[in-house]
């Protein structure tokens, strides 16, 4: 059985003017991809190409959380760290350095799919290559970039990350509570 990890980013402004940056990795069994895709694409509105937590209304967020709750997700690892606005790329690299080895060696991930940021993907590839050279991860776990509309697994990572930010920083706890009641979601605060 293969295990996929789909990674998406999120962030929000903190009261002190800094940013909170996070990466969510949702783990699924390869055998469950069809169900995840069918469920998430079934939630799309007309002319909507993908699900994005930020773009949905409160009522839709609750409906989406209720639809994601019964999915057979293995779990989610969500890493967050505070950062300055101009150091977001460094924050991302720091989180990937912690996350990728954990996904391979602790969670047994056989493939990682990261939402593509087009030109920004080169930074992720540098981090991946540095981790491989130092033997913290190996090529047995491919790390690929895909655009959001190409892989509905990324939508789930986006939604879970967005639900956390909405619950913790925007007084909208319902979707997060629904997801936490149904799935194992580990939130780790990574010091700056």
Contact map, one row per residue, 1 for C-alpha under 8 A:
111000000000000000000000000011100000000000000000000000000000000000000000000000000000000000000000000000000000000000000000000000000000000000000000000000000000000000000000000000000000000000000000
111100000000000000000000000011100000000000000000000000000000000000000000000000000000000000000000000000000000111000000000000000000000000000000000000000000000000000000000000000000000000000000000
111110000000000000000000001111000000000000000000000000000000000000000000000000000000000000000000000000000001111000000000000000000000000000000000000000000000000000000000000000000000000000000000
011111000000000000000000011111000000000000000000000000000000000000000000000000000000000000000000000000000000111110000000000000000000000000000000000000000000000000000000000000000000000000000000
001111100000000000000000111100000000000000000000000000000000000000000000000000000000000000000000000000100000101110000000000000000000000000000000000000000000000000000000000000000000000000000000
000111110000000000000001111000000000000000000000000000000000000000000000000000000000000000000000000000000000000111100000000000000000000000000000000000001100100000000000000000000000000000000000
000011111000000000000011110000000000000000000000000000000000000000000000000000000000000000000000000000000000000111100000000000000000000000000000000000000100110000000000000000000000000000000000
000001111100000000000011100000000000000000000000000000000000000000000000000000000000000000000000000000000000000001100000000000000000000000000000000000000100110010000000000000000000000000000000
000000111110000000001111000000000000000000000000000000000000000000000000000000000000000000000000000000000000000000100000000000000000000000000000000000000000010010000000000000000000000000000000
000000011111000000001111000000000000000000000000000000000000000000000000000000000000000000000000000000000000000000000000000000000000000000000000000000000000010011001000000000000000000000000000
000000001111100000111100000000000000000000000000000000000000000000000000000000000000000000000000000000000000000000000000000000000000000000000000000000000000000000001000000000000000000000000000
000000000111110000111000000000000000000000000000000000000000000000000000000000000000000000000000000000000000000000000000000000000000000000000000000000000000000000001000100000000000000000000000
000000000011111011110000000000000000000000000000000000000000000000000000000000000000000000000000000000000000000000000000000000000000000000000000000000000000000000000000000000000000000000000000
000000000001111111110000000000000000000000000000000000000000000000000000000000000000000000000000000000000000000000000000000000000000000000000000000000000000000000000000000000000000000000000000
000000000000111111000000000000000000000000000000000000000000000000000000000000000000000000000000000000000000000000000000000000000000000000000000000000000000000000000000000000000000000000000000
000000000000011111000000000000000000000000000000000000000000000000000000000000000000000000000000000000000000000000000000000000000000000000000000000000000000000000000000000000000000000000000000
000000000000111111100000000000000000000000000000000000000000000000000000000000000000000000000000000000000000000000000000000000000000000000000000000000000000000000000000000000000000000000000000
000000000000111111110000000000000000000000000000000000000000000000000000000000000111100000000000000000000000000000000000000000000000000000000000000000000000000000000000000000000000000000000000
000000000011110011111000000000000000000000000000000000000000000000000000000000000111100000000000000000000000000000000000000000000000000000000000000000000000000000000000000000000000000000000000
000000000011110001111100000000000000000000000000000000000000000000000000000000011110000000000000000000000000000000000000000000000000000000000000000000000000000000000000000000000000000000000000
000000001111000000111110000000000000000000000000000000000000000000000000000000011110000100110000000000000000000000000000000000000000000000000000000000000000000000000000000000000000000000000000
000000001110000000011111000000000000000000000000000000000000000000000000000001111000000000010010000000000000000000000000000000000000000000000000000000000000000010000000000000000000000000000000
000000111100000000001111100000000000000000000000000000000000000000000000000001110000000000010010000000000000000000000000000000000000000000000000000000000000000010000000000000000000000000000000
000001111100000000000111110000000000000000000000000000000000000000000000000111100000000000000000000000000000000000000000000000000000000000000000000000000000110110000000000000000000000000000000
000011110000000000000011111000000000000000000000000000000000000000000000000111000000000000000000000000000000000000000000000000000000000000000000000000000000100000000000000000000000000000000000
000111100000000000000001111100000000000000000000000000000000000000000000111110000000000000000000000000000000000000000000000000000000000000000000000000001001100000000000000000000000000000000000
001111000000000000000000111110000000000000000000000000000000000000000000111100000000000000000000000000000000100000000000000000000000000000000000000000000000000000000000000000000000000000000000
001110000000000000000000011111011000000000000000000000000000000000000001111000000000000000000000000000000000000000000000000000000000000000000000000000000000000000000000000000000000000000000000
111100000000000000000000001111111000000000000000000000000000000000000000110000000000000000000000000000000000000000000000000000000000000000000000000000000000000000000000000000000000000000000000
111100000000000000000000000111111000000000000000000000000000000000000000000000000000000000000000000000000000000000000000000000000000000000000000000000000000000000000000000000000000000000000000
110000000000000000000000000011111100000000000000000000000000000000000000000000000000000000000000000000000000000000000000000000000000000000000000000000000000000000000000000000000000000000000000
000000000000000000000000000111111111000000000000000000000000000000000001000000000000000000000000000000000000000000000000000000000000000000000000000000000000000000000000000000000000000000000000
000000000000000000000000000111111111100000000000000000000000000000000000000000000000000000000000000000000000000000000000000000000000000000000000000000001000000000000000000000000000000000000000
000000000000000000000000000000111111110000000000000000000000000000000000000000000000000000000000000000000000000000000000000000000000000000000000000000000000000000000000000000000000000000000000
000000000000000000000000000000011111111000000000000000000000000000000010000000000000000000000000000000000000000000000000000000000000000000000000000000000000000000000000000000000000000000000000
000000000000000000000000000000011111111100000000000000000000000000000010000000000000000000000000000000000000000000000000000000000000000000000000000000011000000000000000000000000000000000000000
000000000000000000000000000000001111111110000000000000000000000000000000000000000000000000000000000000000000000000000000000000000000000000000000000000111000000000000000000000000000000000000000
000000000000000000000000000000000111111111000000000000000000000000000000000000000000000000000000000000000000000000000000000000000000000000000000000000000000000000000000000000000000000000000000
000000000000000000000000000000000011111111100000000000000000000000110000000000000000000000000000000000000000000000000000000000000000000000000000000000000000000000000000000000000000000000000000
000000000000000000000000000000000001111111110000001000000000000000010000000000000000000000000000000000000000000000000000000000000000000000000000000000010011000000000000000000000000000000000000
000000000000000000000000000000000000111111110000010000000000000000000000000000000000000000000000000000000000000000000000000000000000000000000000000000010000000000000000000000000000000000000000
000000000000000000000000000000000000011111110000000000000000000000000000000000000000000000000000000000000000000000000000000000000000000000000000000000000000000000000000000000000000000000000000
000000000000000000000000000000000000001111111000001000000000000100000000000000000000000000000000000000000000000000000000000000000000000000000000000000000000000000000000000000000000000000000000
000000000000000000000000000000000000000111111101111000000000000000000000000000000000000000000000000000000000000000000000000000000000000000000000000000000000000000000000000000000000000000000000
000000000000000000000000000000000000000000111111000000000000000000000000000000000000000000000000000000000000000000000000000000000000000000000000000000000000000000000000000000000000000000000000
000000000000000000000000000000000000000000011111000000000000000000000000000000000000000000000000000000000000000000000000000000000000000000000000000000000000000000000000000000000000000000000000
000000000000000000000000000000000000000000001111100000000000000000000000000000000000000000000000000000000000000000000000000000000000000000000000000000000000000000000000000000000000000000000000
000000000000000000000000000000000000000000011111111000000000000000000000000000000000000000000000000000000000000000000000000000000000000000000000000000000000000000000000000000000000000000000000
000000000000000000000000000000000000000000010011111000000000000000000000000000000000000000000000000000000000000000000000000000000000000000000000000010000000000000000000000000000000000000000000
000000000000000000000000000000000000000010010001111100000000000000000000000000000000000000000000000000000000000000000000000000000000000000000000000110010010000000000000000000000000000000000000
000000000000000000000000000000000000000100110001111110100000000000000000000000000000000000000000000000000000000000000000000000000000000000000000000000000010001000000000000000000000000000000000
000000000000000000000000000000000000000000000000011111110000000000000000000000000000000000000000000000000000000000000000000000000000000000000000000000000010011000000000000000000000000000000000
000000000000000000000000000000000000000000000000001111110000100000000000000000000000000000000000000000000000000000000000000000000000000000000000000000000000011001100000000000000000000000000000
000000000000000000000000000000000000000000000000000111110000000000000000000000000000000000000000000000000000000000000000000000000000000000000000000000000000000001000000000000000000000000000000
000000000000000000000000000000000000000000000000001111111000000000000000000000000000000000000000000000000000000000000000000000000000000000000000000000000000000000000000000000000000000000000000
000000000000000000000000000000000000000000000000000111111101100000000000000000000000000000000000000000000000000000000000000000000000000000000000000000000000000000000000000000000000000000000000
000000000000000000000000000000000000000000000000000000111111100000000000000000000000000000000000000000000000000000000000000000000000000000000000000000000000000000000000000000000000000000000000
000000000000000000000000000000000000000000000000000000011111110000000000000000000000000000000000000000000000000000000000000000000000000000000000000000000000000000000000000000000000000000000000
000000000000000000000000000000000000000000000000000000001111111000000000000000000000000000000000000000000000000000000000000000000000000000000000000000000000000000000000000000000000000000000000
000000000000000000000000000000000000000000000000000000011111111100000000000000000000000000000000000000000000000000000000000000000000000000000000000000000000000000000000000000000000000000000000
000000000000000000000000000000000000000000000000000010011111111110000000000000000000000000000000000000000000000000000000000000000000000000000000000000000000000000000000000000100000000000000000
000000000000000000000000000000000000000000000000000000000111111111000000000000000000000000000000000000000000000000000000000000000000000000000000000000000000000000000000000001100000000000000000
000000000000000000000000000000000000000000000000000000000011111111100000000000000000000000000000000000000000000000000000000000000000000000000000000000000000000000000000000000000000000000000000
000000000000000000000000000000000000000000100000000000000001111111110000000000000000000000000000000000000000000000000000000000000000000000000000000000000000000000000000000000100000000000000000
000000000000000000000000000000000000000000000000000000000000111111111000000000000000000000000000000000000000000000000000000000000000000000000000000000000000000000000000000000110110000000000000
000000000000000000000000000000000000000000000000000000000000011111111100000000000000000000000000000000000000000000000000000000000000000000000000000000000000000000000000000000100110000000000000
000000000000000000000000000000000000001000000000000000000000001111111110000000000000000000000000000000000000000000000000000000000000000000000000000000000000000000000000000000000000000000000000
000000000000000000000000000000000000001100000000000000000000000111111110000000000000000000000000000000000000000000000000000000000000000000000000000000000001000000000000000000000010000000000000
000000000000000000000000000000000000000000000000000000000000000011111110000000000000000000000000000000000000000000000000000000000000000000000000000000000000000000000000000000000110011000000000
000000000000000000000000000000000000000000000000000000000000000001111111000000000000000000000000000000000000000000000000000000000000000000000000000000000000000000000000000000000000010000000000
000000000000000000000000000000000011000000000000000000000000000000111111100000000000000000000000000000000000000000000000000000000000000000000000000000000000000000000000000000000000000000000000
000000000000000000000000000100010000000000000000000000000000000000000111110000000000000000000000000000000000000000000000000000000000000000000000000000000000000000000000000000000000000000000000
000000000000000000000000011110000000000000000000000000000000000000000011111100000000000000000000000000000000000000000000000000000000000000000000000000000000000000000000000000000000001000000000
000000000000000000000000011110000000000000000000000000000000000000000001111100000000000000000000000000000000000000000000000000000000000000000000000000000000000000000000000000000000001100000000
000000000000000000000000011100000000000000000000000000000000000000000000111110000000000000000000000000000000000000000000000000000000000000000000000000000000000000000000000000000000001111000000
000000000000000000000001111000000000000000000000000000000000000000000000111111000000000000000000000000000000000000000000000000000000000000000000000000000000000000000000000000000000001111000000
000000000000000000000001110000000000000000000000000000000000000000000000001111100000000000000000000000000000000000000000000000000000000000000000000000000000000000000000000000000000000011110000
000000000000000000000111100000000000000000000000000000000000000000000000000111110000000000000000000000000000000000000000000000000000000000000000000000000000000010000000000000000000000011110000
000000000000000000000111000000000000000000000000000000000000000000000000000011111000000000000010001000000000000000000000000000000000000000000000000000000000000000000000000000000000000000111100
000000000000000000011110000000000000000000000000000000000000000000000000000001111100000000000010000000000000000000000000000000000000000000000000000000000000000000000000000000000000000000111100
000000000000000000011100000000000000000000000000000000000000000000000000000000111110000000100010000000000000000000000000000000000000000000000000000000000000000000000000000000000000000000001111
000000000000000001111000000000000000000000000000000000000000000000000000000000011111000000100000000000000000000000000000000000000000000000000000000000000000000000000000000000000000000000000011
000000000000000001111000000000000000000000000000000000000000000000000000000000001111101100100000000000000000000000000000000000000000000000000000000000000000000000000000000000000000000000000001
000000000000000001100000000000000000000000000000000000000000000000000000000000000111111100000000000000000000000000000000000000000000000000000000000000000000000000000000000000000000000000000000
000000000000000001100000000000000000000000000000000000000000000000000000000000000011111100000000000000000000000000000000000000000000000000000000000000000000000000000000000000000000000000000000
000000000000000000000000000000000000000000000000000000000000000000000000000000000001111110000000000000000000000000000000000000000000000000000000000000000000000000000000000000000000000000000000
000000000000000000000000000000000000000000000000000000000000000000000000000000000011111111100000000000000000000000000000000000000000000000000000000000000000000000000000000000000000000000000000
000000000000000000001000000000000000000000000000000000000000000000000000000000000011111111110000000000000000000000000000000000000000000000000000000000000000000000000000000000000000000000000000
000000000000000000000000000000000000000000000000000000000000000000000000000000000000011111111000000000000000000000000000001000000000000000000000000000000000000000000000000000000000000000000000
000000000000000000000000000000000000000000000000000000000000000000000000000000000000001111111100000000000000000000000000000000000000000000000000000000000000000000000000000000000000000000000000
000000000000000000001000000000000000000000000000000000000000000000000000000000001110001111111110000000000000000000000000000000000000000000000000000000000000000000000000000000000000000000000001
000000000000000000001110000000000000000000000000000000000000000000000000000000000000000111111111000000000000000000000000000000000000000000000000000000000000000000000000000000000000000000000000
000000000000000000000000000000000000000000000000000000000000000000000000000000000000000011111111100000000000000000000000001100100000000000000000000000000000000000000000000000000000000000000000
000000000000000000000000000000000000000000000000000000000000000000000000000000000000000001111111110000000000000000000000000000000000000000000000000000000000000000000000000000000000000000000000
000000000000000000000110000000000000000000000000000000000000000000000000000000111000000000111111111000000000000000000000000000000000000000000000000000000000000000000000000000000000000000000100
000000000000000000000000000000000000000000000000000000000000000000000000000000000000000000011111111100000000000000000000000100100000000000000000000000000000000000000000000000000000000000000000
000000000000000000000000000000000000000000000000000000000000000000000000000000000000000000001111111110000000000000000000000000110010000000000000000000000000000000000000000000000000000000000000
000000000000000000000000000000000000000000000000000000000000000000000000000000000000000000000111111111000000000000000000000000000000000000000000000000000000000000000000000000000000000000000000
000000000000000000000000000000000000000000000000000000000000000000000000000000100000000000000011111111100000000000000000000000000000000000000000000000000000000000000000000000000000000000000000
000000000000000000000000000000000000000000000000000000000000000000000000000000000000000000000001111111110000000000000000000000010000000010000000000000000000000000000000000000000000000000000000
000000000000000000000000000000000000000000000000000000000000000000000000000000000000000000000000111111111100000000000000000000000000000110000000000000000000000000000000000000000000000000000000
000000000000000000000000000000000000000000000000000000000000000000000000000000000000000000000000011111111110000000000000000000000000000000000000000000000000000000000000000000000000000000000000
000010000000000000000000000000000000000000000000000000000000000000000000000000000000000000000000001111111111100000000000000000000000000000000000000000000000000000000000000000000000000000000000
000000000000000000000000000000000000000000000000000000000000000000000000000000000000000000000000000111111111110000000000000000000000000010001000000000000000000000000000000000000000000000000000
000000000000000000000000000000000000000000000000000000000000000000000000000000000000000000000000000011111111100000000000000000000000000010000000000000000000000000000000000000000000000000000000
000000000000000000000000000000000000000000000000000000000000000000000000000000000000000000000000000011111111000000000000000000000000000000000000000000000000000000000000000000000000000000000000
000000000000000000000000000000000000000000000000000000000000000000000000000000000000000000000000000001111111100000000000000000000000000000000000000000000000000000000000000000000000000000000000
001000000000000000000000000000000000000000000000000000000000000000000000000000000000000000000000000000111111110000000000000000000000000000000000000000000000000000000000000000000000000000000000
011110000000000000000000001000000000000000000000000000000000000000000000000000000000000000000000000000111011111100000000000000000000000000001000000000000000000000000000000000000000000000000000
011100000000000000000000000000000000000000000000000000000000000000000000000000000000000000000000000000010001111100000000000000000000000000011100000000000000000000000000000000000000000000000000
011110000000000000000000000000000000000000000000000000000000000000000000000000000000000000000000000000000000111110000000000000000000000000001111000000000000000000000000000000000000000000000000
000111100000000000000000000000000000000000000000000000000000000000000000000000000000000000000000000000000000111111000000000000000000000000001111000000000000000000000000000000000000000000000000
000111100000000000000000000000000000000000000000000000000000000000000000000000000000000000000000000000000000001111100000000000000000000000000011110000000100000000000000000000000000000000000000
000001110000000000000000000000000000000000000000000000000000000000000000000000000000000000000000000000000000000111110000000000000000000000000011110000000100000000000000000000000000000000000000
000001111000000000000000000000000000000000000000000000000000000000000000000000000000000000000000000000000000000011111000000000000000000000000000111100000100000000000000000000000000000000000000
000000000000000000000000000000000000000000000000000000000000000000000000000000000000000000000000000000000000000001111101100000000000000000000000111100000000000000000000000000000000000000000000
000000000000000000000000000000000000000000000000000000000000000000000000000000000000000000000000000000000000000000111111100000000000000000000000001000000000000000000000000000000000000000000000
000000000000000000000000000000000000000000000000000000000000000000000000000000000000000000000000000000000000000000011111100000000000000000000000000000000000000000000000000000000000000000000000
000000000000000000000000000000000000000000000000000000000000000000000000000000000000000000000000000000000000000000001111110000000000000000000000000000000000000000000000000000000000000000000000
000000000000000000000000000000000000000000000000000000000000000000000000000000000000000000000000000000000000000000011111111100000000000000000000000000000000000000000000000000000000000000000000
000000000000000000000000000000000000000000000000000000000000000000000000000000000000000000000000000000000000000000011111111110000000000000000000100000000000000000000000000000000000000000000000
000000000000000000000000000000000000000000000000000000000000000000000000000000000000000000000000000000000000000000000011111111000000000000000000000000000000000000000000000000000000000000000000
000000000000000000000000000000000000000000000000000000000000000000000000000000000000000010001000000000000000000000000001111111100000000000000000000000000000000000000000000000000000000000000000
000000000000000000000000000000000000000000000000000000000000000000000000000000000000000000001001000000000000000000000001111111110000000000000000000000000000000000000000000000000000000000000000
000000000000000000000000000000000000000000000000000000000000000000000000000000000000000000000000000000000000000000000000111111111000000000000000000000000000000000000000000000000000000000000000
000000000000000000000000000000000000000000000000000000000000000000000000000000000000000000000000000000000000000000000000011111111100000000000000000000000000000000000000000000000000000000000000
000000000000000000000000000000000000000000000000000000000000000000000000000000000000000000001001100000000000000000000000001111111110000000000000000000000000000000000000000000000000000000000000
000000000000000000000000000000000000000000000000000000000000000000000000000000000000000000000000100100000000000000000000000111111111000000000010000000000000000000000000000000000000000000000000
000000000000000000000000000000000000000000000000000000000000000000000000000000000000000000000000000000000000000000000000000011111111100000000000000000000000000000000000000000000000000000000000
000000000000000000000000000000000000000000000000000000000000000000000000000000000000000000000000000000000000000000000000000001111111110000000000000000000000000000000000000000000000000000000000
000000000000000000000000000000000000000000000000000000000000000000000000000000000000000000000000100000000000000000000000000000111111111111000000000000000000000000000000000000000000000000000000
000000000000000000000000000000000000000000000000000000000000000000000000000000000000000000000000000000000000000000000000000000011111111111100000000000000000000000000000000000000000000000000000
000000000000000000000000000000000000000000000000000000000000000000000000000000000000000000000000000000000000000000000000000000001111111100000000000000000000000000000000000000000000000000000000
000000000000000000000000000000000000000000000000000000000000000000000000000000000000000000000000000000000000000000000000000000000111111110000000000000000000000000000000000000000000000000000000
000000000000000000000000000000000000000000000000000000000000000000000000000000000000000000000000000000000000000000000000000000000011111111000000000000000000000000000000000000000000000000000000
000000000000000000000000000000000000000000000000000000000000000000000000000000000000000000000000000010000000000000000000000000000011111111000000000000000000000000000000000000000000000000000000
000000000000000000000000000000000000000000000000000000000000000000000000000000000000000000000000000110011000000000000000000000000011011111101000000000000000000000000000000000000000000000000000
000000000000000000000000000000000000000000000000000000000000000000000000000000000000000000000000000000000000000000000000000000000011001111111000000000000000000000000000000000000000000000000000
000000000000000000000000000000000000000000000000000000000000000000000000000000000000000000000000000000000000000000000000000000000001000011111100000000000000000000000000000000000000000000000000
000000000000000000000000000000000000000000000000000000000000000000000000000000000000000000000000000000000000010000000000000000000000000001111100000000000000000000000000000000000000000000000000
000000000000000000000000000000000000000000000000000000000000000000000000000000000000000000000000000000010000111100000000000000000000000011111110000000000000000000000000000000000000000000000000
000000000000000000000000000000000000000000000000000000000000000000000000000000000000000000000000000000000000011100000000000000000000000000111111000000000000000000000000000000000000000000000000
000000000000000000000000000000000000000000000000000000000000000000000000000000000000000000000000000000000000001111000000000000010000000000001111100000000000000000000000000000000000000000000000
000000000000000000000000000000000000000000000000000000000000000000000000000000000000000000000000000000000000001111000000000000000000000000000111110000000000000000000000000000000000000000000000
000000000000000000000000000000000000000000000000000000000000000000000000000000000000000000000000000000000000000011110000100000000000000000000011111000000000000000000000000000000000000000000000
000000000000000000000000000000000000000000000000000000000000000000000000000000000000000000000000000000000000000011110000000000000000000000000001111101100000000000000000000000000000000000000000
000000000000000000000000000000000000000000000000000000000000000000000000000000000000000000000000000000000000000000111000000000000000000000000000111111100000000000000000000000000000000000000000
000000000000000000000000000000000000000000000000010000000000000000000000000000000000000000000000000000000000000000110000000000000000000000000000011111110110000000000000000000000000000000000000
000000000000000000000000000000000000000000000000110000000000000000000000000000000000000000000000000000000000000000000000000000000000000000000000001111110000000000000000000000000000000000000000
000000000000000000000000000000000000000000000000000000000000000000000000000000000000000000000000000000000000000000000000000000000000000000000000011111110000000000000000000000000000000000000000
000000000000000000000000000000000000100000000000000000000000000000000000000000000000000000000000000000000000000000000000000000000000000000000000011111111110000000000000000000000000000000000000
000000000000000000000000000000000001100110000000010000000000000000000000000000000000000000000000000000000000000000000000000000000000000000000000000111111111000000000000000000000000000000000000
000001000000000000000000010000001001100000000000000000000000000000000000000000000000000000000000000000000000000000000000000000000000000000000000000000111111100000000000000000000000000000000000
000001110000000000000000000000000000000000000000000000000000000000000000000000000000000000000000000000000000000011100000000000000000000000000000000100111111110000000000000000000000000000000000
000000000000000000000000000000000000000100000000011100000000000000000000000000000000000000000000000000000000000000000000000000000000000000000000000100111111111000000000000000000000000000000000
000000000000000000000000010000000000000100000000000000000000000000010000000000000000000000000000000000000000000000000000000000000000000000000000000000011111111100000000000000000000000000000000
000001110000000000000001110000000000000000000000000000000000000000000000000000000000000000000000000000000000000000000000000000000000000000000000000000001111111110000000000000000000000000000000
000000111100000000000001000000000000000000000000000110000000000000000000000000000000000000000000000000000000000000000000000000000000000000000000000000000111111111000000000000000000000000000000
000000000000000000000000000000000000000000000000001110000000000000000000000000000000000000000000000000000000000000000000000000000000000000000000000000000011111111100000000000000000000000000000
000000000000000000000001000000000000000000000000000000000000000000000000000000000000000000000000000000000000000000000000000000000000000000000000000000000001111111110000000000010010000000000000
000000011100000000000111000000000000000000000000000000000000000000000000000001000000000000000000000000000000000000000000000000000000000000000000000000000000111111111000000000000000000000000000
000000000100000000000000000000000000000000000000000011000000000000000000000000000000000000000000000000000000000000000000000000000000000000000000000000000000011111111100000000000000000000000000
000000000000000000000000000000000000000000000000000010000000000000000000000000000000000000000000000000000000000000000000000000000000000000000000000000000000001111111110000110110000000000000000
000000000000000000000000000000000000000000000000000000000000000000000000000000000000000000000000000000000000000000000000000000000000000000000000000000000000000111111111000000010000000000000000
000000000111000000000000000000000000000000000000000000000000000000000000000000000000000000000000000000000000000000000000000000000000000000000000000000000000000011111111110000000000000000000000
000000000000000000000000000000000000000000000000000000000000000000000000000000000000000000000000000000000000000000000000000000000000000000000000000000000000000001111111111110010000000000000000
000000000000000000000000000000000000000000000000000000000000000000000000000000000000000000000000000000000000000000000000000000000000000000000000000000000000000000111111111111110000000000000000
000000000000000000000000000000000000000000000000000000000000000000000000000000000000000000000000000000000000000000000000000000000000000000000000000000000000000000011111111110000000000000000000
000000000001000000000000000000000000000000000000000000000000000000000000000000000000000000000000000000000000000000000000000000000000000000000000000000000000000000001111111000000000000000000000
000000000000000000000000000000000000000000000000000000000000000000000000000000000000000000000000000000000000000000000000000000000000000000000000000000000000000000001111111100000000000000000000
000000000000000000000000000000000000000000000000000000000000000000000000000000000000000000000000000000000000000000000000000000000000000000000000000000000000000000000111111110000000000000000000
000000000000000000000000000000000000000000000000000000000000000000000000000000000000000000000000000000000000000000000000000000000000000000000000000000000000000000100111011111100000000000000000
000000000000000000000000000000000000000000000000000000000000000000000000000000000000000000000000000000000000000000000000000000000000000000000000000000000000000000100111001111111000000000000000
000000000000000000000000000000000000000000000000000000000000010000000000000000000000000000000000000000000000000000000000000000000000000000000000000000000000000000000010000111111100000000000000
000000000000000000000000000000000000000000000000000000000000110111000000000000000000000000000000000000000000000000000000000000000000000000000000000000000000000000100010000111111110000000000000
000000000000000000000000000000000000000000000000000000000000000010000000000000000000000000000000000000000000000000000000000000000000000000000000000000000000000100110110000011111111000000000000
000000000000000000000000000000000000000000000000000000000000000000000000000000000000000000000000000000000000000000000000000000000000000000000000000000000000000000000000000011111111100000000000
000000000000000000000000000000000000000000000000000000000000000011001000000000000000000000000000000000000000000000000000000000000000000000000000000000000000000000000000000001111111110000000000
000000000000000000000000000000000000000000000000000000000000000011011000000000000000000000000000000000000000000000000000000000000000000000000000000000000000000100000000000000111111111000000000
000000000000000000000000000000000000000000000000000000000000000000000000000000000000000000000000000000000000000000000000000000000000000000000000000000000000000000000000000000011111111110000000
000000000000000000000000000000000000000000000000000000000000000000000000000000000000000000000000000000000000000000000000000000000000000000000000000000000000000000000000000000001111111000000000
000000000000000000000000000000000000000000000000000000000000000000001100000000000000000000000000000000000000000000000000000000000000000000000000000000000000000000000000000000000111111100000000
000000000000000000000000000000000000000000000000000000000000000000001000111100000000000000000000000000000000000000000000000000000000000000000000000000000000000000000000000000000011111110000000
000000000000000000000000000000000000000000000000000000000000000000000000011100000000000000000000000000000000000000000000000000000000000000000000000000000000000000000000000000000001011111000000
000000000000000000000000000000000000000000000000000000000000000000000000001111000000000000000000000000000000000000000000000000000000000000000000000000000000000000000000000000000001001111100000
000000000000000000000000000000000000000000000000000000000000000000000000001111000000000000000000000000000000000000000000000000000000000000000000000000000000000000000000000000000000000111110000
000000000000000000000000000000000000000000000000000000000000000000000000000011110000000000000000000000000000000000000000000000000000000000000000000000000000000000000000000000000000000011111000
000000000000000000000000000000000000000000000000000000000000000000000000000011110000000000000000000000000000000000000000000000000000000000000000000000000000000000000000000000000000000001111100
000000000000000000000000000000000000000000000000000000000000000000000000000000111000000000000000000000000000000000000000000000000000000000000000000000000000000000000000000000000000000000111110
000000000000000000000000000000000000000000000000000000000000000000000000000000111000000000000010000000000000000000000000000000000000000000000000000000000000000000000000000000000000000000011111
000000000000000000000000000000000000000000000000000000000000000000000000000000001100000000000000000000000000000000000000000000000000000000000000000000000000000000000000000000000000000000001111
000000000000000000000000000000000000000000000000000000000000000000000000000000001110000000100000000000000000000000000000000000000000000000000000000000000000000000000000000000000000000000000111
